[in-house]
Amino acid sequence: MKRVVTFGEIMLRLSPSGHGRFVQADSFDVVYGGGEANVAVSLANYGLDTHFVTKVPDHEIGQCAVNSLRRYGVGTGFILRGGERLGIYFLEHGASQRPSKVIYDRAHSAISQVKPGEFHWHAILEGADWFHFTGITPALGKGPATVTLEAVQTAKELGVTVSADLNYRKKLWSPEEAKQVMSSLMPYVDVLVANEEDADKVFGITAGESCVTEGKLSEAGYQEVALQLVERFGFKKVAITLRESLSASVNNWSGLLYNTKKFFRSRKYEIQIVDRVGAGDSFAAGLIYGLVTGMPDGEALEFAAAASCLKHTILGDFNLVSTKEVQTLAAGDQSGRVQR
């Protein structure tokens, strides 16, 4: 069985029920999630030996976050306990022309306070086939950035494949800060995942005539982005998610993969959105699953696109689907007919 390790922050998510606004809420729905934790849950659901590494406070709320991972089979044996608090984010679901909104309350979270040397990466990564992180983790502060560098350096030393999702978050750092830190991590990355804005915000690489606010995408522009990323950093593969935002409720969704020799484009899905949070993470997880289990590149991309399409239909951060469900959609069955 393939072994995958992910590293990052898991957070408490609080949302008004349904499509209610913050100002209407008398209570909040509770789920847990975060970029790399979302990837770990997907991969565990697909049957891989998956471990999530983080630090959570040593109290009941921290334990709730750990329990949310354990229930889906994610290994939690390398999670450290300590620190002041668990990060929180508030999510208001958008609808039609009203966008979703996120408010962060994550300052001084346990993972943001980690220091170099706290994680024993040789022990954690021994025997692993794949290591994954996102740009959110090094954005949390100097400590997490340094610890992420320790992890990818160890992964390279041990011959572990490394993937990264750029995941630029403007509420966490500036483009200048992101470029400096992420550029120091990229030489250790084999497979890069990005969306329509990440390469621009982090590395100043733009996608031609694309305009995300108008839902216009230029495939040729994104191919040029992938080429420039490979040329600059030497990645073995670059995957780009392509979202056409027709409204907060309806998106077109597809993916692009470049393996330094050939471009692959997935089929396009028109999605009626239930919850889009974690969609990029589910794409990354689907791609990792496909590649680590030996799928051809084009097939791995189709698996990733189908997995992330399904995630848009599921409440919460985690993509709670099976490989069979993903494979059925990837094979072309978009009917949504009742399964009896």
VENQUIHU-V416325 format. One record per residue. N is the residue number from 1. SS is DSSP state (@ for helix, = for strand, . for the rest). PHI is phi in radians with two decimals (* if undefined). OMEGA is omega in degrees with one decimal (999 if undefined). Layout:
n,ss,phi,omega
N,SS,PHI,OMEGA
N,SS,PHI,OMEGA
This chain:
n,ss,phi,omega
1,.,*,179.2
2,.,-1.21,-176.8
3,=,-2.02,-177.9
4,=,-2.17,177.5
5,=,-2.11,173.9
6,=,-2.16,-175.0
7,=,-2.40,178.1
8,.,3.01,-176.8
9,.,-1.90,168.3
10,.,-1.87,-173.5
11,=,-2.19,170.9
12,=,-1.54,178.5
13,=,-1.88,179.3
14,=,-2.10,-176.2
15,=,-2.39,168.1
16,.,-1.06,179.8
17,.,-1.14,177.1
18,.,1.02,178.4
19,.,-1.88,178.8
20,.,-1.14,177.8
21,.,-1.56,179.1
22,@,-0.94,-174.6
23,@,-1.22,178.0
24,@,-1.61,-168.1
25,.,-1.37,168.9
26,.,-1.81,176.5
27,.,-2.69,-179.3
28,.,-2.22,171.0
29,=,-1.38,-174.5
30,=,-1.96,166.9
31,=,-2.48,177.8
32,=,-2.12,178.9
33,=,3.13,-179.0
34,.,2.86,-170.0
35,@,-0.75,-174.7
36,@,-1.32,174.7
37,@,-1.16,177.8
38,@,-1.07,177.7
39,@,-1.08,-178.7
40,@,-1.06,-179.6
41,@,-1.11,177.8
42,@,-0.99,-175.7
43,@,-1.18,175.1
44,@,-1.14,177.0
45,@,-1.10,178.6
46,.,-1.44,173.7
47,.,1.68,179.1
48,.,-1.50,175.0
49,=,-1.39,-169.1
50,=,-2.03,-179.4
51,=,-2.24,177.2
52,=,-1.92,-177.6
53,=,-1.98,178.7
54,.,-2.86,171.4
55,=,-2.37,179.6
56,=,-2.26,179.4
57,.,-1.11,-177.2
58,.,-1.51,175.0
59,.,-2.63,-170.0
60,@,-1.10,-179.2
61,@,-1.21,174.1
62,@,-1.07,178.8
63,@,-1.16,177.0
64,@,-1.05,178.7
65,@,-1.11,178.1
66,@,-1.10,-179.8
67,@,-1.08,-179.3
68,@,-1.12,176.2
69,@,-1.42,-177.2
70,@,-1.06,-176.1
71,.,-1.13,178.6
72,.,-1.87,172.4
73,.,1.54,177.6
74,.,-1.38,176.2
75,=,-1.24,-176.7
76,.,-2.11,-174.4
77,.,-1.18,-179.3
78,.,-1.76,179.1
79,.,-1.32,177.5
80,=,-1.53,177.5
81,=,-1.98,179.0
82,.,2.55,-178.9
83,.,1.56,-171.0
84,.,-1.44,-168.3
85,=,-2.82,171.3
86,.,-1.64,176.1
87,.,-1.10,179.6
88,=,-2.19,164.9
89,=,-2.38,179.7
90,=,-1.81,-178.7
91,=,-2.15,171.7
92,=,-1.89,-178.3
93,.,-1.25,175.5
94,.,-1.42,176.5
95,=,-2.75,179.1
96,.,0.92,-178.3
97,.,-1.57,176.9
98,=,-1.64,-176.2
99,.,-1.30,171.2
100,.,-1.18,179.1
101,=,-2.29,177.1
102,=,-2.19,173.4
103,=,-2.11,-178.8
104,=,-1.61,170.6
105,=,-2.40,-171.4
106,.,-2.19,-179.8
107,.,-1.03,177.6
108,.,1.16,175.3
109,=,-1.14,-174.2
110,.,-0.99,-176.6
111,@,-1.22,-179.4
112,@,-1.24,-177.9
113,@,-1.76,-178.0
114,.,-1.16,-178.3
115,.,-2.15,178.5
116,.,-0.95,176.9
117,.,1.58,-178.6
118,.,-1.22,-179.5
119,.,-1.78,-179.9
120,.,-1.59,-168.7
121,@,-1.15,178.2
122,@,-1.09,178.6
123,@,-1.22,-178.3
124,@,-1.16,-172.6
125,@,-1.69,178.1
126,.,-1.06,179.6
127,.,1.45,179.4
128,.,-1.35,175.6
129,.,-1.73,-172.4
130,=,-2.62,174.1
131,=,-2.25,-177.1
132,=,-2.31,172.9
133,=,-2.50,175.6
134,=,-2.20,178.2
135,@,-1.21,178.0
136,@,-1.21,-174.1
137,@,-1.12,177.8
138,@,-1.15,177.3
139,.,-1.28,-176.1
140,.,-1.34,178.3
141,.,2.62,-178.0
142,@,-1.08,179.8
143,@,-1.06,178.0
144,@,-1.04,178.6
145,@,-1.12,180.0
146,@,-1.18,179.5
147,@,-1.17,175.6
148,@,-1.08,177.4
149,@,-1.10,175.6
150,@,-1.00,-177.1
151,@,-1.14,-176.6
152,@,-1.24,176.0
153,@,-1.14,177.7
154,@,-1.16,178.3
155,@,-1.03,179.2
156,@,-1.13,178.6
157,@,-1.05,-176.8
158,@,-1.61,179.3
159,.,1.33,179.9
160,.,-1.55,175.6
161,=,-1.15,-177.1
162,=,-2.06,172.5
163,=,-2.13,177.7
164,=,-2.44,171.2
165,=,-1.91,-174.4
166,.,-1.00,172.5
167,.,0.72,178.5
168,.,-1.17,177.7
169,.,-2.20,-175.2
170,.,-1.15,178.8
171,.,-1.40,-179.0
172,.,-1.84,179.0
173,.,-2.82,-178.8
174,.,-1.52,175.6
175,@,-1.01,-179.9
176,@,-1.14,177.7
177,@,-1.13,-179.3
178,@,-1.08,-178.9
179,@,-1.07,-178.2
180,@,-1.11,-175.5
181,@,-1.28,-176.6
182,@,-1.18,177.8
183,@,-1.12,179.0
184,@,-1.31,-178.7
185,@,-1.63,-172.3
186,@,-1.08,179.2
187,.,-1.05,-179.0
188,.,-1.71,-173.8
189,.,-1.69,176.5
190,.,-1.63,-175.7
191,=,-2.19,-179.7
192,=,-1.91,174.1
193,=,-2.06,179.4
194,=,-2.52,172.5
195,.,-1.95,-170.8
196,.,-1.20,-177.5
197,.,-1.99,-171.8
198,@,-1.01,-176.4
199,@,-1.07,177.9
200,@,-1.21,-175.3
201,@,-1.19,-175.3
202,@,-1.56,-173.2
203,@,-2.09,178.1
204,.,1.24,179.9
205,.,-1.79,-173.8
206,.,-1.83,-174.3
207,.,-1.84,171.6
208,.,0.99,-173.1
209,.,-1.63,-179.8
210,.,-1.18,175.5
211,=,-2.47,-172.6
212,@,-1.16,-178.7
213,@,-1.25,177.7
214,@,-1.75,179.2
215,.,1.26,-178.8
216,=,-1.86,-179.6
217,.,-2.16,176.3
218,.,-1.92,-179.5
219,@,-1.07,178.6
220,@,-1.08,178.0
221,@,-1.12,179.7
222,@,-1.26,173.6
223,@,-1.11,177.6
224,@,-1.16,175.7
225,@,-1.03,-179.6
226,@,-1.07,178.6
227,@,-1.06,-179.2
228,@,-1.17,178.1
229,@,-1.12,178.0
230,@,-1.12,-179.4
231,@,-1.11,-176.3
232,@,-1.33,-170.5
233,@,-2.07,177.0
234,.,1.33,177.9
235,.,-1.07,174.5
236,.,-1.41,178.3
237,=,-2.60,173.7
238,=,-2.25,177.1
239,=,-2.05,-179.0
240,=,-2.24,175.3
241,=,-1.48,-175.4
242,=,-2.06,-179.5
243,=,-1.90,172.8
244,=,-1.83,-175.0
245,=,-1.51,177.4
246,.,-1.30,172.5
247,.,-2.91,176.2
248,.,-1.20,-176.2
249,.,-1.77,-176.0
250,=,-2.26,176.5
251,=,-2.27,163.3
252,=,-1.68,-171.0
253,=,-2.46,177.0
254,=,-2.77,-178.7
255,=,-2.50,178.8
256,=,-2.23,177.6
257,=,-2.34,176.0
258,=,-2.16,-177.3
259,.,-1.91,-178.9
260,.,1.37,178.5
261,.,-2.17,-173.1
262,.,-2.58,174.5
263,=,-1.71,174.6
264,=,-2.16,176.4
265,=,-2.18,180.0
266,.,-1.35,170.6
267,.,-1.16,-178.8
268,.,-1.70,178.4
269,=,-2.00,169.7
270,=,-1.64,-169.1
271,=,-2.04,167.1
272,=,-1.58,-165.5
273,.,-1.42,169.4
274,.,-1.69,179.5
275,.,-2.76,-175.6
276,.,-1.60,-179.8
277,.,-1.12,-179.5
278,.,1.59,-178.3
279,@,-1.12,177.9
280,@,-1.11,177.9
281,@,-1.15,179.1
282,@,-1.21,174.1
283,@,-1.14,179.6
284,@,-1.03,179.9
285,@,-1.12,178.4
286,@,-1.09,178.6
287,@,-1.17,177.9
288,@,-1.03,-179.9
289,@,-1.02,-179.2
290,@,-1.07,-176.2
291,@,-1.26,-175.4
292,@,-1.27,178.1
293,.,-1.67,171.9
294,.,1.58,175.7
295,.,-1.16,169.4
296,.,-1.03,-173.2
297,@,-0.98,-179.8
298,@,-1.09,178.7
299,@,-1.20,177.7
300,@,-1.09,178.0
301,@,-1.12,179.0
302,@,-1.12,177.2
303,@,-1.10,-179.0
304,@,-1.11,-178.9
305,@,-1.15,178.8
306,@,-1.15,179.2
307,@,-1.06,-177.8
308,@,-1.28,172.4
309,@,-1.03,-179.8
310,@,-1.10,-179.7
311,@,-1.02,-179.4
312,.,-1.04,-177.0
313,.,-1.71,-171.9
314,.,-2.11,177.2
315,.,-1.19,179.4
316,.,1.73,-179.5
317,.,-1.32,-171.6
318,.,-1.46,176.6
319,.,-1.65,-171.0
320,.,-1.67,179.4
321,.,-2.25,179.6
322,.,-1.73,176.4
323,@,-1.06,-179.5
324,@,-1.08,178.9
325,@,-1.10,179.0
326,@,-1.16,-178.6
327,@,-1.10,178.4
328,@,-1.09,179.0
329,@,-1.18,-179.7
330,@,-1.07,179.2
331,.,-1.36,173.9
332,.,2.05,-179.8
333,.,-1.47,178.7
334,.,-1.85,-171.2
335,.,-1.20,-176.3
336,.,1.19,-179.8
337,.,-1.17,179.9
338,.,-1.04,177.6
339,.,-1.63,-177.1
340,.,-2.07,999
